């Protein structure tokens, strides 16, 4: 991953997606105009920040990423595995007009100059690019989305809608909570064992660092889980890039729900053909 700053806006990009026929980036909390708990690049509407501030932050991100602010298409995330294809008519959803959909954690398009946008504050942002058919996608993969293998769902929908071959798809994991910060209870751990099999338990789960005596607590590796999902979907390992930046470890750079709770801003992932 690369940390970049343009027009005083700091964001991250992937080596795997550089110099391709697309623009992309993952925001930090730096470079916006929001104040207080939203300081400063809050990209989340409906969190208590003023809409005027959020729109200005989007404009600044759009300028830094050289994207079209007025044609952005936003998600409406509820920790599902619902992934939809968006079309020309969806340009501006959430920016120029209210969102016409609910319960959407993944977006796919082949429309040029229509940036897709999804939101985060510890959950895992997934980026997808099919360079053969010119298709991009973003998906929000929290623990529920990861158990539901939203990464695989997204690739399958790219295949069904646009003929994508998983062997061609480039997949990236952006900054999110790391395996040394993400403690979960045994019921969540059991869901991952069911979804990924007993043979992957030791790759994904280990005793809690924070509560080593508590047999009901585990550390969970969402990055490794998402990689397993990509591989299961048929993506070659060399087509996968995974961040080394944790949102909880770097509260100066990122909003983290684990640290800040609900009184915080939102980060965002952006991708556009």
C-alpha positions in Angstrom: 0.0 0.0 0.0 1.0 3.6 -0.6 0.2 6.5 1.7 -0.3 9.7 -0.4 -1.2 13.3 0.2 -2.7 15.6 -2.4 -4.2 19.0 -1.8 -3.6 18.3 2.0 -5.8 15.2 1.7 -4.2 12.0 2.9 -5.3 8.6 1.5 -4.0 5.1 0.6 -3.7 3.4 -2.7 -2.7 -0.2 -3.8 0.3 -1.2 -5.8 -1.8 -3.8 -7.5 -4.3 -1.2 -8.8 -1.7 1.5 -9.8 -1.3 2.5 -13.4 -4.5 0.6 -14.4 -7.5 2.0 -16.2 -9.1 3.2 -13.0 -8.8 5.6 -10.0 -9.0 4.5 -6.4 -8.3 5.3 -2.9 -9.1 4.7 0.8 -9.5 7.8 2.9 -7.9 8.7 6.3 -9.3 11.2 8.8 -6.9 13.9 7.5 -7.7 16.8 5.2 -11.3 17.6 5.8 -13.2 20.4 7.5 -15.2 18.5 10.2 -14.5 19.3 13.8 -14.8 17.7 17.3 -15.3 13.9 17.2 -15.6 14.1 13.4 -12.2 15.7 13.0 -11.6 16.1 10.1 -12.3 14.0 7.0 -15.7 12.6 8.0 -17.4 11.0 5.0 -20.4 9.6 6.9 -23.8 11.3 6.6 -26.3 10.9 9.4 -23.6 10.6 12.2 -24.3 14.0 13.7 -21.9 16.0 11.6 -23.4 18.7 9.3 -24.3 17.6 5.8 -22.5 20.7 4.5 -19.3 19.5 6.1 -19.6 16.0 4.7 -20.3 17.3 1.2 -17.3 19.5 1.4 -15.2 16.6 2.6 -16.4 14.5 -0.4 -15.5 17.4 -2.7 -12.0 17.4 -1.3 -11.6 13.7 -1.6 -12.9 13.8 -5.2 -10.3 16.5 -6.1 -7.5 14.6 -4.4 -8.5 11.3 -6.2 -9.3 13.1 -9.5 -12.9 11.7 -9.4 -16.3 13.1 -10.3 -18.0 14.2 -7.0 -21.4 14.7 -8.5 -21.5 11.2 -10.1 -20.5 9.3 -6.9 -22.7 6.3 -6.0 -22.9 5.5 -2.3 -23.8 2.2 -0.5 -26.3 1.7 2.3 -24.6 -0.8 4.6 -26.3 -3.0 7.1 -23.8 -5.9 7.4 -25.5 -8.1 4.8 -24.0 -9.9 1.8 -26.2 -8.0 -0.6 -24.3 -6.8 -3.6 -25.9 -4.9 -6.5 -24.9 -3.8 -10.0 -25.3 0.0 -10.4 -25.9 1.6 -13.8 -25.7 5.1 -15.3 -29.0 6.1 -13.7 -27.4 5.5 -10.3 -24.7 8.2 -10.8 -25.2 10.7 -7.9 -27.0 8.3 -5.5 -26.4 9.6 -2.0 -24.8 12.8 -3.3 -27.3 14.5 -5.6 -30.3 12.6 -4.5 -31.4 10.2 -1.6 -30.4 6.6 -1.9 -33.0 4.5 -3.7 -32.0 1.3 -2.0 -31.4 -0.2 1.5 -29.3 -3.0 2.8 -26.6 -2.8 0.2 -23.0 -3.7 1.3 -21.5 -4.1 -2.1 -21.5 -2.2 -5.4 -20.4 -3.3 -8.9 -20.3 -1.3 -12.1 -18.9 -1.1 -15.6 -20.0 2.5 -16.0 -17.1 4.9 -16.5 -16.6 8.0 -14.4 -19.0 6.9 -11.7 -17.1 6.5 -8.5 -18.4 3.7 -6.1 -18.2 4.6 -2.4 -18.5 2.4 0.7 -17.9 3.2 4.4 -15.8 2.0 7.3 -14.4 2.4 10.8 -12.7 -1.0 11.5 -14.6 -3.3 9.1 -12.8 -4.6 6.1 -13.0 -2.7 2.7 -12.7 -5.0 -0.3 -11.6 -3.6 -3.7 -12.2 -5.5 -7.0 -11.1 -4.9 -10.6 -11.5 -7.0 -13.7 -9.1 -5.5 -16.3 -10.4 -7.8 -19.0 -14.1 -6.8 -18.9 -13.5 -3.4 -17.3 -15.5 -3.9 -14.2 -14.9 -2.5 -10.7 -16.5 -3.3 -7.3 -16.4 -2.4 -3.6 -17.7 -4.5 -0.7 -18.0 -3.9 3.0 -16.8 -7.0 4.9 -17.4 -6.9 8.7 -17.4 -10.1 10.6 -20.9 -11.0 9.3 -20.0 -10.2 5.8 -16.8 -12.2 6.0 -18.7 -15.2 7.4 -21.1 -14.8 4.6 -18.1 -14.6 2.2 -19.2 -11.3 0.6 -15.9 -11.3 -1.3 -17.0 -14.4 -3.1 -20.5 -13.2 -3.6 -19.1 -10.1 -5.2 -16.9 -12.0 -7.7 -19.8 -14.4 -8.5 -22.0 -11.4 -9.3 -19.2 -9.9 -11.5 -19.1 -13.2 -13.3 -22.8 -13.5 -13.7 -23.4 -9.9 -14.8 -20.3 -9.2 -16.9 -18.6 -12.5 -17.6 -15.6 -11.9 -15.3 -13.2 -14.8 -14.8 -12.0 -15.0 -11.2 -8.5 -15.7 -12.5 -8.4 -12.2 -13.9 -9.9 -10.3 -11.0 -7.5 -8.2 -8.8 -8.6 -8.1 -5.1 -7.4 -5.8 -2.4 -8.0 -5.4 1.4 -7.7 -1.8 2.7 -7.0 -0.6 6.2 -9.2 -2.2 8.8 -8.8 -3.8 12.2 -5.9 -6.3 12.6 -5.6 -9.7 14.2 -3.9 -8.2 17.2 -6.8 -5.8 17.9 -9.9 -7.7 17.0 -11.3 -9.6 19.9 -14.5 -11.6 19.5 -16.6 -13.8 21.6 -16.9 -17.6 21.2 -20.2 -17.4 19.3 -18.5 -15.3 16.6 -15.6 -17.7 16.6 -17.9 -20.6 16.1 -19.5 -18.9 13.1 -16.0 -18.7 11.5 -15.2 -22.3 12.2 -18.5 -23.3 10.6 -17.9 -21.1 7.5 -14.2 -21.8 7.0 -13.8 -25.3 8.5 -11.9 -26.7 11.4 -8.8 -27.0 9.2 -8.6 -23.2 9.1 -9.3 -22.5 12.8 -5.7 -22.0 13.8 -5.1 -19.6 10.8 -8.0 -17.4 11.8 -8.4 -17.7 15.6 -6.2 -17.7 18.7 -6.6 -17.0 22.4 -7.4 -13.4 23.4 -4.4 -11.1 23.9 -6.5 -8.8 26.1 -8.2 -11.5 28.2 -5.9 -14.6 28.1 -7.7 -16.3 30.9 -11.1 -15.9 29.3 -11.9 -19.0 27.3 -14.8 -17.2 25.7 -12.7 -14.6 23.9 -10.6 -15.0 20.8 -8.5 -12.9 18.5 -9.8 -13.0 14.9 -7.8 -12.4 11.7 -10.3 -10.9 9.2 -7.5 -10.2 6.7 -6.6 -13.8 6.5 -10.3 -14.8 6.3 -10.9 -12.4 3.4 -7.8 -13.9 1.6 -9.3 -17.4 2.0 -12.6 -16.1 0.6 -10.8 -14.7 -2.5 -8.8 -17.9 -3.0 -12.0 -20.0 -2.6 -13.6 -17.8 -5.3 -10.8 -18.8 -7.7 -8.6 -15.6 -7.5 -4.9 -16.4 -7.9 -2.8 -15.5 -4.8 -0.7 -13.1 -6.9 -3.9 -11.1 -7.6 -4.4 -10.4 -3.9 -3.0 -7.4 -2.0 -3.5 -7.0 1.7 -2.9 -3.9 3.8 -0.6 -3.7 6.8 -2.4 -0.7 8.3 -4.8 -1.3 11.2 -7.5 1.3 12.0 -7.4 0.6 15.7 -3.6 0.8 15.9 -3.6 4.2 14.2 -6.3 6.4 15.6 -4.4 9.5 14.5 -4.9 8.3 10.9 -8.2 6.5 11.0 -11.6 6.4 12.7 -12.0 3.2 14.8 -15.3 2.1 16.2 -13.4 -0.1 18.8 -11.7 3.0 20.2 -14.2 5.8 19.5 -17.6 4.1 19.6 -20.5 5.6 17.7 -19.3 9.2 18.2 -16.9 9.4 15.3 -16.6 10.0 11.6 -16.5 7.4 8.8 -13.8 6.5 6.4 -14.6 5.6 2.8 -13.3 3.5 -0.1 -13.5 4.9 -3.6 -13.0 3.2 -7.0 -13.9 4.5 -10.5 -13.2 3.4 -14.1 
